[in-house]
């Protein structure tokens, strides 16, 4: 980055942030603090209204904006495809804003860049396959949950668990404090503190029903940071399975998250999985049919045998 590019970048950073120290700018642009001082002086002499406060840093005078930035075709594609993603995967309000943003971005592009970016976008497509009714419900819930997170209000909903409880029931009511949302494997997941379990839990929005935002409020813990949050790994159960090498790639694609090790032996492949409970992989195991055999645990072998008997009774 040459001097002119760096000074423009400094101005953009000051426009984006309230206050920045010379040390922060020097670190970001990989230069010395003395160089930043010189750049600030040059910008000030050129008429950029930069304010400096000892011990606090630099800021731009309120109301000052740079002229619109020119985008390259690659930058335009990145922004427009990002807006396409937001329009598809977020709620209706963000979808409307994404379409509006795309129109504004396209309006700032020169004809040549607009045509080039259109050609590139025509060669790539974002696909999202899901049941329309479920997707609309999830988008509605996404809007409600997002609003509850911002207002720090608790929410209640009926939830269908992946595995039944001790009473055989998979559905129960939850009241939670919503902390954040994350998109995992094409599914929106809520990270929340559950009143019933008295701990952090994860809830897929597609498994919710009868959701409502409550008047009860909560305080977000000071140490909670969604960007750095990592759920505890409670996969303590192991499954050992032999498989036909011809479907090894399908197994890896389907359940890569659970795989602990893979070992090729003669004409078979040995997989070791780590799960929270063996039944977590049951549907996958049944789907692979005679191309796999569970070695351990014995309880899972027995479960597969029982399910296979029930299937046989139907046929």
N, C-alpha and C positions, 0 to 999 in steps of 0.2 A: 504494500500500500504506500503510494507516494504521499507527499505532504498535502497536496490539494485534496486527495481522496480522504485522508485522515481528518482534515479539518471539517470537511463536509460531514463525515461520519460522526465527529464530535458534536456538531450542531444538531444532527438528527437524534443523537442520544440525549442531549440536553432538552430537546423538544419532547422526547418520550418520557423522561424522568423529571421529577421535581428538582432534585439537587444531587449533584455528583461531585465527589472529591477528585482532586488531581491524581491522587494515588490510584483510585478506581479506574479512571480513564487510562492511566499509564499501564495498568495491568491488563485492561481489555485490549488495548491496541499494541501491547508488547513494545513499549518504548519507555523512555525515562520521564520522570516527573518534570524535569527541567524543560524537556521538549513540549510537554503539555502546556506548561506556562507560556512558552513562546507561541504555541498555536492559539491559545486563548487571547493573547495580546494581539496577534495578527487578525483574528476574527473580530475583536472589538474595534480595531482600527478600520476594518472594512465595513463597519456599521451594524454588526450583529449585536443586539443589546444583551450582553451577558452580565449578570450580577454576581459578585463574589462576596461571600461572607466568611471572615476568618474562622477557622475551625469547623466550618460546616460544608463549604464547597461552592460550586458554581451552579447557576440556574439561568434560564432565559426569562427575560421580562415577559410578564403575562400578556397574552394576546399576540405574541410574535409567532409567525408560522412561515416555514419555507414554502416556495412554490411547489406544486405537485411533482412527485418523483416519477421519473421515466422508468418503466419496467422493460426488461428484456423479454423475449418470447418464453424463455424457460421460466423466468420468475412469474410471468402472467399465467402460465399453465399450472404452476404450483399453487398459486392463489385461487384460480378458478376451480381446479379439481378439489382443493380443500373446501371451497364453498359448496361444491357438489356433494361432498361427503357430509357436511353439516346439514345440508338440505335433506339428505336421505335418512340420516341416523339420529338427528335430534328432533325436538318437538316442533309443533307447528309454528310457534313464534319465531324460533331460530331459523326455521325453513324460509319464512317470509323475509327475514333479515338477510339470509344468505343469498336469496335471489336478487334482493335489492343491491347487495354488495357486488354481486357479479356484474350487474348493469353498470354500476359506477366504475368498476375496474375496467370493463371493456370500453367505456366512454373515454377513459384517459389514454388508451392505447392508440398508437399511430396505425394507419390502415395496414401497413406491411407487417407490423408486429401482431396485430389482431388476426390477420389472415394466417400467419405462421402458427400462432398459438391454437387457432381453430383446427388447423390440419393435424397438429400434434394430438389434441384432445380427441379427435375423431379416430385415432388409432388406439386409444385406451378407453376402457369403460369400467366404471365401478358397478359391480353387481351385488345386490342384496336380495336373497331369496328367503321369503318368510310368508306365513299365512297373513293375509291382509287384515283380518279382524284382530288378530293378536298384535300385529305391528301397530295398528291404530291405538289399541288399548295401552300398549307400552309407551307410545309417544305421549299419550294423555297423562299417564302416571309419571313419565319423565318430567313433564312440565310441573306437575304438582310437587314431586319430590324435590326438584331443583328449587322451587319457591320456598318449600319448608326448610331446606338447608340454609338458604340465605336469611330467612326470618328466624332461624333456630327454633322451629316449632316441631313437636313430636308428631308422628304419624301412626295410624293404626291400619291394619290390613289383615285379610285372611291369607295364609300362606300354605302352599302345597310343598311339603318336604320331599326330598329325593327318596328317602327311605322311611318306612313307617316307624312309629314309636312303639313303645312296649305294649300299648293298647291296640296296636294294629292300625291306628289312624294316621294318615299322612297330612291332614289339614288341621290347622289351628290358628287362633287369632294372635297377632303380635302387636305390641306397642313398642316403638323404638325411637331413639334419638338419631336422626339421619346426619352422618358426618360427611359423606362424599359419594360420588358416583364414578364408576369406571367401566370401560367397555372391554369385556373379556371374551375372546372367541365368538364374536358376533352377538354377544348378549350383554345388556346393561345390568350391572350388579351394584346394589346399594351396600355401602359399608356403614353399619349403624350399631349403636349400643342397644342391646335388647333388654327390655325391662324384665322379661320372663327368665332369661338365661343369666342376666347380670354380667354380661361380657360382650365383647365385640363379636358380631356375626355378619355374614354376607348373605344377601337376599337377591335372587334374580327377579327382575321386574316382571318377566313373563310368567312367573309362578304366583304373582299377587292377584288378589281380587278384592273388591269392596274397600278400596283405599280411600282414606280421608285424612285431611290435615287437622290436627287438634289445636286447641288454644293453649295447651300446656307447653311451656318453653323449656329449653335446656341450655346449659353452658358448654360450649365446645372446649375440651381440655386444651390447655396452653401448649402441651407438648405434642398435640396431634398435627401431623403434616401429611396430607394426602399424597404428595409427590414422593415422599420417602417411606411411606407406610408399607410394611411387609407383613402379611399374615403369618402367624405361627405355623410351622410345618408339623401337623399332627398325624402324618401318614406313618403309622407304627406297625401296620400289618404288611407281611410280605407274601407275594404269590410267585411260585415258580412254575413255568409252563414251557413245554416243548412244542415247536411249531414246524410246519412244512416250510422250507426255505422260500417256496414260490409265493407265499403270502406275507413274508417278513416285512416287505415294504408297506403293505397295507396296515399291518399291526402298528408299525412305527408312526405312520401318518395319523392313525386313529387315536392312539393312546400314548403319544410321546411323553406327555406330562408325568405319567406314572412309571415310566421305564427307569429302572435303576442300573441294569446291566444287560448286555446282549453277548452271547457266546455261540460261535458256530462249532458244532460237533458232527463230524462225519456228514450224514445227510439230513441233519435237523438243526434247528436254532433254538437255544435255550434263552428264554426271557425271564428276568426277575423284575417284578413290579413292587412298588411300595404304595400302599393305599391306606385310607382311614378304616375301611371295613371291606372284606373280600367281595361282598355283593355289589360293590361299587363298579366292578368290571363285568358283572354277570351277563348283561345284555350283549356286550362285545364278545365275550367268550362263546355265547350261544350262537352268535352270528357267524363265527368262524368255523362252526361245525366240526367235521371230522379232520380238519387240517391242524387242529391243536389238541393238546392233552394237558390238563392241569395236573401237576405233580404234587404240589403242596399249596394250601393246607388241605387236610383230609375233609374238613368240614365243607369246603367249597366243592370238592369232588362229589360229596354226597348231595349237595344242593343241586349241582348240575344234573346228577342222575335223577333226582326227584322231578326236576322240571322236564327233563327228556321223557320221563314216563308219562307225564301229563300231556305232552305234545303227541306222543304215540297214541294215547287214548283217543285223541281227536281224529286220527288218521288210520 
